[in-house]
Amino acid sequence: MKNVHEIEIEIKGKEWEKILDDTFQKRVKEVRIDGFRKGKCPKNVYLQKFGIESLYMDAIDVAVQEAYLKALTDNKLVPVCEPKMDVKDISKDHVKFAFTIITRPEVKLGEYKKLDVKKETVKVTKKEIEEEVARMLSRFAEIVVKENGKVVEGNTAVIDFDGYVDGKPLEGGNGKDYPLEIGSGTFIPGFEDGLVGMKVGDTKDLELTFPKEYTKELAGKDVKFTVTVKEIKERVLPELNEDFYADLGYPDIKSEEEFKKEVEKAIKARKESEADEKYVNEVLEAAANNIKVEINPEIIHDEVHRMMNEFDQRLSTQGVKLEQYLQLTGGTKEDFEKQLEPEAEKRVKERYLLEEVAEKEKIEATDEEATKRAEDLASVYGVEKDEILTHYGMDNIKYDVKMSKAIKLITGVEK
């Protein structure tokens, strides 16, 4: 492939001699040689005891950085993934490296403006409004003790219970002052239904059967639970009034009709955003499929690792490690990487598409635009603008602005 560059670089003479000497100065401080204080052994004595070969491994670590930089500078190359490196030859006189450097492949644009992708038309139904209002009311519901009445669906019954199998107490099958929400499906089938209609102080025997898919010891067995209801709690929904509207951040709303119009606006805005996101993804995918590019497996592999790191970071915010996630899902790291490859290839193609469009359309990003983007990001993350600029760097933020402009040019949607 044209973007694969095989380059050999040799470090020799005084340059290699200095690297070996610097390596010796570091190593001699770490070893103890009879007759000399630590770090004071002459070089010729050290070499007689350990040989010059003992310096090669550490010296290579230093020399390879210089050699790689020379390979890039001399050949004016910008790598797009980690290079492959081999040590071809090494001696007291020189070291020779062979680098395989992959640069951005040639990209030929196809059609990216006149694409047959339709944006979804957004509608909000009366049912969606009612469901959203119900969710909002439920979120602000108050749990209160039900002074009179019976257990009904949705109540929380505070119970004492004892379970028996074959006339013997069921291990772990008892509880005191246990709060059970009726309809939650927390207990085995029939238990919660059996409490419906009971009053505070009532005691009842529930004759039930464990499901067949239960634990091996209890699957399919008959069980008796003796249950006493000690307290009943119910969810009391707030009223749709001015106080409720104000609590939600709508102090100027006075009527239910006005409130539902605001709810409709919020639902529509959310659905518009989702429709925009879906449309942008579909347009970019269609445009990316029109480009001609041969992507090296190494580039895909590099993107997979980037995605793995992103996923690992998201898991860490939840206190979970990648290794734990793989154990829980019964997969291997290799399997997971394989699953990520199609998405990685899609990401790479879309990135090349946007870069090529930005170049063809002469899209640029000014310092002012990058600073504004940094201010927007700072507002989102609750940090100072300078912290964003330091973390990401001005060049990366400018690149992000350019890519956003390219997306807008292709899709018409601001990103």
Secondary structure, DSSP 8 states (H G I E B T S, - for coil): -TTEEEEEEEEEHHHHHHHHHHHHHHHTTT---TTS-TT---HHHHHHHH-GGGGHHHHHHHHHHHHHHHHHHHHT--BSS--EEEEEEE-SSEEEEEEEEEB----B----SS-----------HHHHHHHHHHHHHHT-EEEE--SS---TT-EEEEEEEEEETTEEEEEEEEEEEEEETTS--SSTTHHHHHTT--TT-EEEEEEE--TTS-TTTTT-EEEEEEEEEEEEEEE---SSHHHHHHTT-TT--SHHHHHHHHHHHHHHHHHHHHHHHHHHHHHHHHHHTSB----HHHHHHHHHHHHHHHHHHHHHTT--HHHHHHHHT--HHHHHHHHHHHHHHHHHHHHHHHHHHHHTT----HHHHHHHHHHHHHHHTS-HHHHHHHH-HHHHHHHHHHHHHHHHHHS---
